[in-house]
Amino acid sequence: MTDESAASEVSEPTGDDRASEGESKDERGVDANRENATEAANGSPTGEHANADADAGGDADVADAGGGTGADTADATTEEPMPDVPEDVRKYERFTKMDGAQYDRVNEFLRERTYVTAREWAIARLCADFRTETGVEMTKIGENLPELVPFMTDTYTPQAVNQARAAFEEKVQKSGATFLYGAMSGFFTAEELDEMMYEVSEIAKFLLEVEGVDLAVEDELAAEERISTVMREVRQESAKLRGGEVECPECGHVHEPEE
């Protein structure tokens, strides 16, 4: 800001002052154009950044001329109609508990506890929720991804949505095969399996709660008991499948698998 413009802000301009000020602005505009041309020749930043600065200055002049303030401008901006967003997208509330979350933090949490990424998790959830009789609405999901998931900032093509969903399904299948083999192989005792199921269930329930599922304590306990019962049955049946008898590695005693 020049000394002339600073002084004009302190004192109330008279009619003659306004006229002379207008002439000064014209002169400064000419000088500014010359300076911009000189900067461009010397390799100074031009283009979008320069235009952005010019636009900002023009906006400020418009606000001053109309007597408006920054708050007035902000109010005018908020009153503008929002872009076209489908109604079901506006009402979608799966990930509202993650407002303000950063993708990197969410991704780090998931990678430490699961095999899926934040992108795969979010898109798999959306594909399950936006499924119609004719298939998954992948175009709608991709175009409205930032509105649907707070930590996703970019839109996706239908192909990218499909790739993320396929990656999620493949990882779940491989993880399931790994877990089931561990449960059926006899590597773990019944107590160890119970402890493992408790830990993985806690992570799964946490993700469901983040998605907006309201889990009652009674329902959680009932689900844990059913899962524990199923895993004990899996262990018993797999022991029969492997041979029906178990040899103790310590004493060599052969006995029936635990009931």
N, C-alpha and C positions, 0 to 999 in steps of 0.2 A: 504494500500500500504506500502511495507517495505521500509527501507532506501536504500537498494541495488537497488530496481526497480526505486525509485525516482531519484537516482543518475544517473542511466543508461539513463533516459529521458533527463537529463540536458546536458550530454557530448555526443559527436558523437562517437559511438563505433568503434574500429579498428577491423581488422580481428580476432586477438587473443581474443579481448574482446567479439566478437560475439560467438566464440567457447565456451569461459568460460561461457558466458551468457546462451548458450543453455544447458550446463551442470547444471548451477544453476537452470534453469527452470525445468529440470528433477528432481533435488533434491527437489525444491519447490513443484512439483507435488506429489512426494512421501510424503512429509510432509503434504500437503493438504489432501491427502487421509487418512493419519493417524488421522489428526484433525477431518475430517468428521466422521470417524469411532468412535472417542471418543465422538463427539457431539451426534451421534445417540445413543450411549450407555447411555449418560446422558439425553436423552429425548429432544435434540435440534431439530428444524424443519428440516426435510429431505423430500424426495419424490419430488413432483412436484415443490415446491418452490426452493429446492436445485438444481434440474435439470434445472429449468429456469435460475437460477443464472449462472450455468455452461455453459448453452447455450449462455447466454449473453456474458460471458467472451470469449467463443470460437469465437463468431461472431466478437468481438472486435479484437481478435488476427488475424482473417482472414483479417479484414479491414486494420490493421497495416501492415500485410505482403504484401498486395497488394498495399499499399500506398494510399488506399481510405480514404475518410473522411465521416462524418455523412451525409453530403449533398449528396455525391455520392450514399451512401446506400439508402437514401430516394428516389433519382431519379430512382434507379434501381427497387425499390419496386413499384413505381407508374407506371412503364412501364409494369408490369406484367398484363396479361389479366384478366379482371373482370370475376367473376363466371357467369355461364349461367343464364341470366335474359331474360324473354320473351320480345319481342319488344314492345307490348302494355303496359307492366309494365314500361319499360324505358321511354316511352312517356307520361305516366300518370302524370298530373299536377294539380290535384284537390287541394291538400293541400300544394302547394309550398309556400304559404304565411305563413305557420307555421313552416318553417325550423328553427331548434333550439329550438322549444317549448318543454316544459317538460310535460309529461303525467299528473302529479299531478295538474299542473296549469290549463291545459285544462279541466280536470275533475272537478276541483273546480268551474270554471266558469260555466260549464254546469249544475252542480248540484244546483247551486244557482238560476238558471233561468229556468231550465227544469227538467223533470223527468228522462232523459236518461243520461247515462255515456258517457265519451269520447270514450270508446271501442265500445259501442253500436252505437253511432253516426257514427264513422268512418266506421265500418263494414257494417252498413246499406247503407251508401253511396256507398261503393265498390260493394255491392251486386246489387245495382241498375245499376251501370256502367259496371259491368262484367256479364251481363245477356245475354245468347245466346238463340237460338231457343230451345235448349234442357234443359235449366235451368241455374242456377247461377254457375259460375266457382269457387266453394268454395275451391277446392284444390289450385288453382292458387292464390287466395286471401290470404289464410292462409300461404302458403310457402313464399310469397313475401310481407307480411304485413309491415316489416320495410322499404322496398324500396318504398312502396305505400304511407305510412303515416309517416311523420317525427317523431311524438311523440309516435309511437308504436315501441317497441324495440324487441319484441319476435315474433316468428312465431306461427301460430295457426293450429290446426288440422281442417279438414273440419267439424267435429262435433262441435268444439268450435265456428267456424264461424257461423254455423247454429243456435246455441244456442243464440249467441249475436244478430243475426238478429231477431229471434223469440221474444227475450226480448224487442227489440226496437218496434216491431209491437204491442206487447201487451200493452206497456206503452202508445204508441200513441193512441190506441183505448180507453183505460181507460181515458186518458186525454181529448180526444175528447168528450167522453160521459159526463164527468164532466163539461166541458165548455158549451156544447150545453144545458145541463140541466139548468145551471145557466142562459143562455140567454133566454131559453123558460119559465123559472119558474116565471118571473116577479120580481125577486129579484133586478134587476138593471134597472135604467131608461135608456132611449135612449142615453142620454149624457154619462152616466157611461159606457155603452157598447161601445160607440165610443172611449172613452178614453182607455178602456181596450184593444180594438182591435188595437189601435195605438201602445201601449206598446209591445204587443206580436208580432205585425208585425215587429217592429224594431229589436227585437231579432232574428226573423226568417230571416229577410233580412241580418243581420250581419253574420249569419251562412252561408248563401248562398254566400256572398261575400268572406268569408274565404275559401270556397270551390272553388273559382275561377270564380264565376258568376259575370259578369259585368252588374250592374244595372244602367240604365240611370235615371236621375231625373224625366223626364217626365213619364217613365214607372212606377216608384215608386208611383208617385202621382195618376196615373190612376188606379193602382192596389189598393191603399188605398181607393179611391172613390168607386170602385166596391165592395170591402169588406164591407165598411160602409153601402152601399145600401142594400146589401144582409142581413146584420145583422139587419137592421131596418125592413126589410120584415119578417125575422125570428121572431122578437119580436111581430110584429103585428099579424102574423098568429098564433103564439102560444097563444096570448091573446084570439083570437077567439076560439082556440081549448080548452082553459080552461073554457070558458063559454060565451064569447062574451061581457060581461059587467064587468066593473071594479069598485069596491067600494073604495072610498077614505077612508083611515084609520083615517083621521082627522075629517071630517064632516059627513061621511057616505053617501055622494052623489054618486049615481051610474051613470056612464057615459060610452060611447063607448071608446075603446082603441084608443090611439093616432094614427093619420094617418100620 
